[in-house]
């Protein structure tokens, strides 16, 4: 827990960010978890995954923009990814962040940009997942996702099992028919809003997962935890739930052996493929989540 908290703190440290981003060795090591800095890099990674029977969610890195011009650039970049998926027919959808669309500037601006992206997704038949960020944004994210679903059915969102409120959020979203990606949560949150112990987070994850598998609209079970994945497989077997009614999701470069194992077993597997120049906070969160990721970066940085 101390290592995790330290890494999450360092994710916001500008001096360390500048060093890591500018250092050739750490940039190279980061490629295990980030496909590259431009869309073409992500497309190359997507094709390689598709060849192994794995679907993809393209994840443009970047969040918390402060200028309308930056929000407009992010909106266009998301649309570029959608249009490229439609043009190349790669097996992929996209993930977006509301703070990249200007949520910190103006909720109205953010919603306008979101609907522009969803219209593009509708035209090209590409699903758009609204990522969940820190808990300060949870209420706005859930509300925008629910409102957007009234106009565009190819939109979904993410729920984090470490938040106390997630049970209520999932029931509301499931009742409406919104697709949900279930994760544990990767931000540092206070005890007032989130479970602090792994056992509690895992217990809540399994409870929420079972709701989604039983009642959800093609939910995504996003986890690298084999105990949780085994619990999901057992639940669908015991309840006669089809393997085609949901998908597992994992992150690029993490547990590739397990990804391929699940594909061989006939499950749907989708991998989040992050790309873009703003990769430092993402990399730090991945290292905070799993010590093996930290060891990989440290070992490869000294080779």
N, C-alpha and C positions, 0 to 999 in steps of 0.2 A: 504493500500500500504506500510506503514511503517513496519507493522508486516511481510508482505511478503518479503520485501527486507532484513529485519533482519534475517529471517529464512534462506533465500537463502545464505546470508553471512555466517551464522553459519554452513551451510552444508559443508563449506570448512575449518572449524576450527578444527584442529587436537586435541587440548586439550579436547574440548567438545565431539568430536567424541569418544575419548578413554574412557571418563567417561560414556557416554550413552551406548556404546557397552559392557562395562564391568559390568554395573549395572544390577543386576538381575531383578529389578522392571521394568526398561525401556525396557529391552529385552522382558519381558513378554508382556508388553503393545504393543510392535511393532508387535506382532503376529496377531493383527487385520488386518494389512496391508501387512505382509510378511508371506508366508506360512511356512517358516522354513529355515534352513541353508544348507540342503542337498536336492538332487534331490528327494529322497524318500518322503520327506515332501510335496514337490510340487505335486507329483503323488497322494498322499493321498487326497490333497485338490482338485485336478482335478477330481478324481472319485466322490467326493461328489458333485461337481458342475455339472458333466455330468448327475448324477442321477436326477438333477432338470432341465434338458434340456438345460444346458448352456455349450457352448464350451469354450476352454481355449487356451491362448497363454502363454507358459512357458517362463519366463523372468529371466535368470540368472543374478544376480546383480554383477556389477563390470565394471569398465571403466578406461581409461587412464593408461594402463599398460606401464611400462618403460623398460621392459626386453623382449627379444625374447622368453625366457623360459616361461614367464608369458603369452605371447600371444599364445604360443603353448598349454599351459594348458587350456586356455579359449577355444581355438579351439576344443580341445578334449572333454571338458565339454559340449559344444554345440552339438557335434556329439553324445555324450552319451545320451543326451536328445532326439535327433532324433531317435536313435536306440531303445531307450526305448519306445517311442511312437509307433514305428513300431511293436515292440515285444508284447506290452500289448494291443494295439488297443484302447488306450484311445483317446477321441476326443479332440485332441490338435494339435497346431503347435508351432513354437518357434519364439522368438524375440531375436535379437542379436545387439551388439554395436560394431561399427568399431574400436573405441579406445581400446576396450578389445582385438581386434585382432591385435593390433600393429600399428594403424594408426599414432600415435605420433612418432613411431620409424622409419617406412618406409612405404609409400603408397604401394610399390611393395609387401612387406611382408604381409601387411593387405589384399591386393587383393588376394594373393596366399592362405591365410588362409580362406578368404571368399569363394573362389571357391571350396576349399576342403569341406567346410561345405555344400555348395549347391549341390555338387556331392552326398554327403551322403543323403541330403534331397531328391534328385532325386531318389536315389535307394530305399528309404523307402516311397516315395510319401508324403513327409511332407513339407508344405509351410514354408518359412523362411522370416520373416519381418525384414528389416534393420532399426533399430531404428534411430531417428534423435536426435542429441545431440545439444550442443550449436552452435550458428550461425557461429563460426569459422570453423565448420566442414560441413556446409550445402552443399557447392559447391562440395566437395569431395564425400559426401554421395550420392547426387543425381547422380553424374557422375558414381560412382561405381555401383549404383543400375541399371542405364540404360545400362551400359556395361554388367553387369552380366545377365540382362534379355535377352540379345542376345543369351546366351548359355542355361540359365535355366529359364523357364517360371514360376516356382513356387517361385519366389522371388518378394518381394514388398518393399516399404519403407514408411516413415512417413513424412508428411508435417505439418508445424506449422502455424496456422493462424495469429500469431502475427508478423510474418516477412513480410516485404513489398514485397519481391521477390516471395512469395508463389504462386501468381496467375500465373506467367510465368512458374514456376516449375510444377505446376499441369497441365497446358495445354500441356507441353512437355511430361510429363509422361503419361497422358491420351491418347495422340495421339499415343504413342508407345505401349500402352496396359498394362503398369505396374500397379499393384494393389497398392492402396494408403490407408494408415490409416491417417485420418485427426484429429489433436489435436489442442488445443489452444497454447500450449507451456509452459514449466515449468522452464526455465532458466532465469536468470536476463540478459536482453539484453539492449544495449544502444538505445537511441532515433534515432540514425543514421540508424539503421537497422530494428527496430521493433516498432509497435504501443505500446504506454504506457498506454492508457486508456482502461478499460474493454469493454466499449461500442464499441470502434473501433475494438478491437480484435473479439468481438462477431459478429459485422456486416460483417467483412471479412470472418469469419468462415462460416456464412450462405451463403454468395456468393460462396465460394469455395465448400461448401457442395452441393449446387444445381448443380454445374458443375459435381461433382462426381456422384450424384444420376442420372443425366440425361445421362452422357456419360462414366462414369467410369467402370472399370473392377472389379466387386464385391468389391466396396469400403467399408471401415470401418469408421463409424461415431463414433468417440471416444469422449464421453462427458458425464458428470453427470448433466449437465445443463438442467433442464426440459423444459425451454423455447426453447432451441435449438432442443431438442428431439421432442417436439411438432411441431416445424417448419418442421423438417424432415418428420414426419408422415403426415403432411398436404400436403407437396410438393409431396410426392409419391402418395397420394390419388388423388390430383388435376391433376396429369399428368399420371395417370394410370400405375405407375411403380410398379412392383411386389415386395412384401415384401421379396421374396427369392433372389432378385438381389443385396442385400447389407446386411451388418450386423451392429448392434450397438456394441460398445465395452466400457467396464468400467474396473475399477481397483479393484483388490481383496480387499474386506472389505469395499468398499465404495458404498453407495446407493443400498444395497442388495434388498431392497423393490422394487426399480425401475427396477432392473434387472429382477426380477421374474414377475413383471407386464408386461414388454415388451414380455417376453416369452409367457405368457398367451394370449397376443394379437396376437401371431403368427409371431413375428419378430425373426430374428436370433440374438442371444446374445452371445458375447465372452467376457470372463473376463481374464485380464492379471494377471497371478499368479507369483509374484516375489519370488525368493528364493536365498539363498547364504549368505555368511558371510559378504559381503560388503553392508549391508542394510542401514547404517546410512545416506548417502547422499540421497538415495531414500526416506527414511522416512521424512527427513526434507523438501524435495520438495513437498511431499504429504500434509504436514501440512501447507506449504506456500500457496498451492492452495486453501485450504478450511479451514476456521476457525473451523468448526465442528470437523475436524480431529485433530487439535491442542488440542481442549478441551477434546476429547476422551483420547488422550495420557496423558495429564496432570492429568485428573480425575483419570484414572486407575493407574497412577504412584503413587498416594497418597493413594490408597486404601490398 
